[in-house]
């Protein structure tokens, strides 16, 4: 007899216990509707028969695939990897197979939203740290009743978890103002792929709101944009230093950008924080390494909560709180200090 002919099926487990295949499927998936005593009996029977769950058979019994999809624009960047780890932890513990869709590049991103390859292949979708256009959000409607959850991503009417970016940016500006700074610049990051477009705009809004709240003028040449990353931050800070009257403090919209700005300051022999204070955003590993003052956000937790929200949506059909906003906090380090007064 061949291995295929002798393979144990879910029906074999059901006959051994004396229940339906649907009950066996629910028990093996950890779904509700099965008592703990019965679940233990089924698990013992499945183990005794060396039964391995077949995704296809489970799908026939439950109407589900047993898989969930996660969409990320980058897998090498620390933020996306950390949020992905949080989501993966919850989804795997809930018994789902996690299928990763990596759309690093405009062409891959366009193809994903045009074809929606997750249809009929997954029970739900988590989107991590990807700013979507209105047309892309509209395209998600093509997934029908499949639940979609955003982690550090605003998905319009879909459930999401994230932070209050304007409030975090305003916190950074107020920290500098409280240290006596009045000429405060900002470094923004341009993003051709649109991955961070929404985040960048919200952090600019927070910067502008805090400056207005504190009664400080905003010099338009003190808001500089450069490509995302260390090199972009370095270019932007060089541009700020070339101004007739440079700022005494700078808010960089992300730690990776601030790292480049700090490199330029050190190469130009500008004392940090004596002559120039610098603050970033995110509290990435590089921020601690560089002793960079920053605004911290809970990255792993956003992925974790998004995963829980998706599990609830798939298994219970509802989410208790469909829009969650987590707190940010200031992390003072060695790149900010009180403004130096003339003659001191």
Secondary structure, DSSP 8 states (H G I E B T S, - for coil): --HHHH---HHHHHHHHTS-HHHHHHHHHT-SSS-HHHHHHHHHHHHHTT----HHHHHHHHS--SEEEEEES-SSSHHHHHHHHHHHHHHHHTT-EEEEEE--SHHHHHHHHHH-TTTTT-SEEEEES----HHHHHHGGGGTT-EEEEES---TTSEEEEE-HHHHHHHHHHHHHHTT---EEEEEEE-TT-SSHHHHHHHHHHHHHHHHHTT----GGGEEEEESSHHHHHHHHHHHHTSTT--SEEEESSHHHHHHHHHHHHHTT--TTTT-EEE-SB--HHHHHTT-BEEE--HHHHHHHHHHHHHHHHHHS--S-SEEEE--EEE--TT------TT-
